[in-house]
């Protein structure tokens, strides 16, 4: 049997096309949700006509956004998962669990599935930055999960990830490409009039939100951009917490050209992203989305382990004023055609796990 084990909004978004295609093929899969993120999860499932979770672990009724919350939640989720693993996995001893990416549910889900005796396949495997704290805790999570031998099948989105994964126990397969390409196809635009008179901002990474200096610097950057055009800032729950804690949210609210937007469902965000003049983000997932959509993207990071969009529409700022000013002077020159080529990553993955149906 196939078990889908995820816990965050980003993981769900990357797994949507696999779940949809399994349903279309009549494959029965067991959906185990480790509730690190709670808000909007059911809305996203309903948007795409997918079933709700069969099993839920460690649901606190809220998103887990703070470091101490995360530590306590992880211990609770692992304890409950191990204790109830037989029920969670329907007493299956010969199936495969699909885990994803680099968030804590990757490691927790793999540990629980292996304790049940299942095979484990990791989607978006093999990505490495080779810097323990950039991104943190994602780099440590994916390295530890692979190094412990918890992954039997590494499903890698590009040649570099494949090469990295071949250094770990288990079999490595090139998918190729990221499943986000298939998700974006599912959320294709409806043909509304394009309005590129605003910049879109999405910031949520741990190393960004925990640095008072960096958050203050980013706030000033957004205020500067707002002198030229409207700015829509997505208030992810941890982003809002950080802005309030650092006393910066009022500075943004006081600017008439800045709009603070509550976090949206996936389709609503994609609509806004497709129609933005450009995106400012620190997220690897956003980098991938803009790479496939061709939207100019200024990445507020020193480096990225992902190759999508680099040298085309994605510019890594490295927090250098020269690089940022060059991008903002004429962001439209970084806009490229929507990219969709090669086989579907989701179909390649499903072919690899078909023996477990």
C-alpha positions in Angstrom: 0.0 0.0 0.0 1.1 3.6 -0.6 1.1 6.0 2.4 1.4 9.8 2.0 3.0 11.3 5.1 3.2 15.1 5.2 2.8 17.9 7.8 3.3 21.3 6.2 1.5 23.5 3.7 4.5 23.5 1.4 4.7 19.7 1.5 1.1 19.4 0.6 1.4 21.7 -2.4 4.3 19.6 -3.8 2.4 16.3 -3.2 -1.0 17.5 -4.6 -0.4 16.2 -8.2 0.7 12.7 -6.9 -2.4 12.5 -4.7 -4.7 13.7 -7.5 -3.3 11.2 -10.1 -3.5 8.3 -7.6 -7.2 9.1 -7.1 -7.7 9.4 -10.9 -6.0 6.0 -11.4 -8.1 4.4 -8.7 -5.1 3.8 -6.4 -6.0 3.6 -2.7 -3.6 5.6 -0.7 -3.5 6.3 3.1 -3.1 10.0 3.9 -1.3 10.6 7.2 -1.2 14.2 8.2 1.3 15.4 10.8 -0.3 18.7 11.7 2.7 21.1 11.9 0.6 23.4 9.7 -3.2 23.5 10.2 -4.5 26.7 8.7 -5.7 26.5 5.0 -4.8 22.7 4.7 -8.4 21.6 4.3 -9.2 24.5 2.0 -6.3 23.5 -0.3 -7.5 19.9 -0.4 -11.0 21.1 -1.2 -9.8 23.4 -3.9 -8.3 20.4 -5.8 -11.0 17.9 -4.9 -8.8 15.7 -2.9 -9.8 13.6 0.1 -9.1 14.8 3.7 -6.5 13.0 5.8 -7.2 9.5 6.9 -5.1 9.9 10.0 -4.0 13.0 11.9 -1.0 13.2 14.3 -0.4 16.0 16.9 -3.0 18.4 15.9 -2.7 21.5 18.2 -5.4 23.4 16.3 -2.9 26.0 15.1 0.2 26.4 12.9 3.5 25.6 14.8 5.5 28.7 14.1 7.9 29.3 17.0 11.2 27.4 17.8 10.1 26.1 21.2 6.7 25.2 19.9 8.4 23.2 17.1 10.6 21.3 19.5 7.7 20.4 21.8 5.5 19.5 18.9 8.1 17.3 17.2 8.6 15.3 20.4 4.8 14.9 20.8 4.3 14.0 17.1 7.1 11.4 17.2 5.9 9.8 20.4 2.3 9.6 19.2 3.3 8.4 15.8 5.4 5.6 17.2 2.8 4.6 19.7 0.0 4.5 17.2 2.0 3.4 14.1 0.1 0.2 13.5 -3.2 2.1 13.3 -1.7 5.0 11.3 -0.5 2.6 8.6 -3.4 0.2 8.7 -1.2 -2.6 10.0 0.6 -2.6 6.7 4.1 -4.2 6.8 5.0 -4.3 3.1 4.0 -0.9 1.7 5.8 2.4 1.0 5.6 5.8 2.7 6.0 8.9 0.6 7.7 11.7 2.6 8.7 15.1 1.2 11.4 17.7 1.2 13.1 19.1 4.2 10.6 20.2 6.9 10.6 18.3 10.3 7.8 15.9 9.2 10.3 14.5 6.7 12.4 13.1 9.5 9.5 12.3 11.8 7.5 10.6 9.2 10.4 8.5 8.0 11.2 7.4 11.5 7.7 6.3 12.2 7.3 4.5 8.8 10.6 2.6 9.3 9.5 1.6 12.8 6.4 0.1 11.2 8.6 -1.8 8.7 7.7 0.2 5.6 9.8 1.3 2.7 10.3 5.1 2.5 10.5 7.2 -0.6 11.6 10.9 -0.4 10.3 13.3 -3.0 12.6 16.3 -3.6 15.6 14.2 -2.3 19.3 15.0 -2.6 19.1 18.8 -2.3 22.1 20.1 -0.2 23.5 23.5 0.6 26.4 22.0 2.6 25.9 24.7 5.3 24.3 23.5 8.5 22.6 26.8 9.2 21.6 27.9 5.7 18.8 26.9 5.5 18.1 25.9 9.1 16.7 23.4 10.2 16.1 22.1 6.7 19.6 21.3 5.8 20.2 19.4 9.0 16.8 17.6 8.6 17.4 16.3 5.1 21.0 15.3 5.8 20.2 13.4 9.0 17.2 11.6 7.4 19.3 10.4 4.5 22.5 9.6 6.5 20.5 7.5 9.0 19.5 5.3 6.1 15.8 6.0 6.5 15.3 6.5 2.8 15.0 3.6 0.5 14.1 5.5 -2.7 15.5 9.0 -3.3 13.5 10.8 -6.0 15.7 13.7 -7.2 14.6 16.7 -9.3 17.9 17.5 -11.0 21.3 16.0 -11.8 23.1 17.7 -8.9 20.5 16.3 -6.4 20.9 12.9 -8.0 24.6 13.0 -7.5 24.2 14.0 -3.9 21.7 11.3 -3.1 24.0 8.6 -4.6 26.2 9.1 -1.6 23.5 7.8 0.8 22.0 4.4 1.4 19.1 3.5 -0.9 18.3 3.9 -4.6 18.3 7.3 -6.4 16.1 8.1 -9.4 16.0 11.3 -11.5 12.3 12.4 -11.7 13.2 14.8 -13.6 12.0 18.3 -12.5 10.0 19.2 -9.4 6.4 18.2 -8.8 5.6 21.9 -8.4 5.5 22.0 -12.2 2.5 19.7 -12.2 0.8 21.5 -9.3 1.1 24.8 -11.3 -0.6 23.1 -14.2 -3.4 22.1 -11.9 -3.8 25.7 -10.7 -3.6 27.2 -14.2 -4.8 30.8 -14.5 -8.3 31.5 -15.6 -7.4 34.3 -18.1 -8.1 37.4 -16.0 -6.7 40.7 -17.1 -3.0 41.0 -16.1 -2.2 43.7 -13.6 1.5 44.2 -13.1 1.3 47.3 -11.0 2.4 45.7 -7.7 5.3 43.9 -6.2 4.6 40.7 -4.2 6.5 39.8 -1.1 6.7 36.4 0.6 9.1 35.9 3.5 9.0 33.1 6.0 12.4 31.4 6.5 13.8 30.8 10.0 17.1 32.5 9.4 15.3 35.6 8.0 12.6 36.0 10.7 15.0 35.4 13.7 17.4 38.1 12.7 16.4 41.6 14.0 19.0 43.3 11.9 17.9 41.5 8.7 14.2 42.1 9.3 14.8 45.8 9.9 16.9 46.0 6.7 14.1 44.2 4.8 11.5 46.5 6.2 13.5 49.5 4.9 13.9 47.8 1.5 10.1 47.3 1.2 9.4 50.9 2.2 11.9 52.0 -0.5 10.1 49.8 -3.1 6.8 51.2 -2.1 7.9 54.7 -3.2 7.8 53.3 -6.8 4.8 51.0 -6.8 2.3 49.1 -4.7 3.7 46.3 -2.5 1.6 43.3 -1.3 3.2 41.6 1.7 1.9 38.1 2.5 1.6 37.7 6.2 2.5 34.1 6.8 1.8 33.3 10.5 5.5 33.2 11.5 6.1 36.4 9.5 3.4 38.3 11.4 4.7 37.0 14.7 8.3 38.2 13.8 7.1 41.6 12.6 5.1 42.2 15.8 7.9 40.9 18.1 10.4 43.2 16.5 8.1 46.2 16.4 8.2 46.5 12.6 4.6 45.8 11.6 3.4 49.3 12.2 6.1 50.8 10.0 4.7 48.7 7.1 1.0 49.4 8.1 1.7 53.2 8.1 2.8 53.1 4.5 -0.2 53.7 2.3 1.4 51.9 -0.7 2.0 48.7 1.3 -0.8 46.1 1.7 -0.5 43.4 4.3 -2.3 40.4 3.0 -3.4 37.4 5.1 -2.0 34.1 3.9 -4.0 32.8 1.0 -4.9 29.4 -0.3 -2.6 28.1 -3.1 -4.7 28.9 -6.1 -5.4 32.5 -4.8 -1.6 33.0 -4.2 -0.7 31.6 -7.7 -3.2 34.0 -9.3 -1.6 36.9 -7.4 1.9 35.7 -8.3 1.2 35.3 -12.0 0.0 38.9 -12.2 2.7 40.5 -10.1 5.4 42.7 -11.6 7.9 40.7 -9.6 8.4 38.7 -6.4 10.6 39.3 -3.4 11.1 36.1 -1.4 13.4 34.1 0.7 11.7 30.8 -0.1 13.0 27.9 -2.2 9.5 26.9 -3.1 8.7 30.4 -4.4 12.0 30.3 -6.4 10.8 27.1 -8.1 7.3 28.5 -8.8 8.6 31.7 -10.4 11.1 29.6 -12.4 8.2 27.7 -14.1 6.0 30.7 -14.4 8.7 33.1 -15.7 8.0 35.8 -13.1 11.0 37.9 -12.1 12.2 37.0 -8.6 14.6 38.7 -6.2 15.7 36.0 -3.8 16.8 37.4 -0.4 19.3 34.8 0.4 23.1 34.4 0.3 22.8 31.1 -1.6 20.3 28.5 -2.8 20.6 24.8 -3.2 18.0 24.8 -6.0 18.9 25.4 -9.6 15.5 26.5 -11.0 15.5 29.9 -12.5 19.1 30.8 -11.9 20.6 32.8 -14.7 17.1 33.4 -16.1 14.4 35.1 -14.0 15.8 34.5 -10.5 18.4 36.8 -9.0 20.1 35.9 -5.7 20.6 39.2 -3.8 23.3 38.0 -1.4 22.0 41.1 0.4 24.2 43.3 -1.8 22.8 46.8 -2.5 24.3 46.8 -6.0 22.6 43.6 -7.0 19.2 44.6 -5.5 19.3 48.1 -7.1 20.1 46.5 -10.5 17.2 44.2 -10.2 14.7 46.9 -9.1 15.8 49.4 -11.8 14.3 47.2 -14.5 12.8 43.9 -13.2 10.9 43.3 -16.4 14.1 42.3 -18.2 14.1 39.2 -16.0 10.7 38.1 -17.1 10.8 34.9 -19.3 8.3 32.7 -21.0 6.4 30.1 -18.9 8.4 26.9 -18.9 6.9 23.5 -19.3 9.0 20.8 -20.9 9.9 17.2 -20.6 7.9 14.4 -18.8 5.7 15.0 -15.8 7.7 14.5 -12.6 4.6 13.1 -10.9 4.1 10.4 -13.6 7.8 9.3 -13.2 7.4 9.0 -9.4 4.1 7.1 -9.7 5.8 4.7 -12.2 8.6 4.1 -9.6 6.2 3.3 -6.8 3.5 1.3 -8.8 4.7 -2.0 -7.4 3.4 -1.0 -4.0 -0.2 -0.4 -5.2 
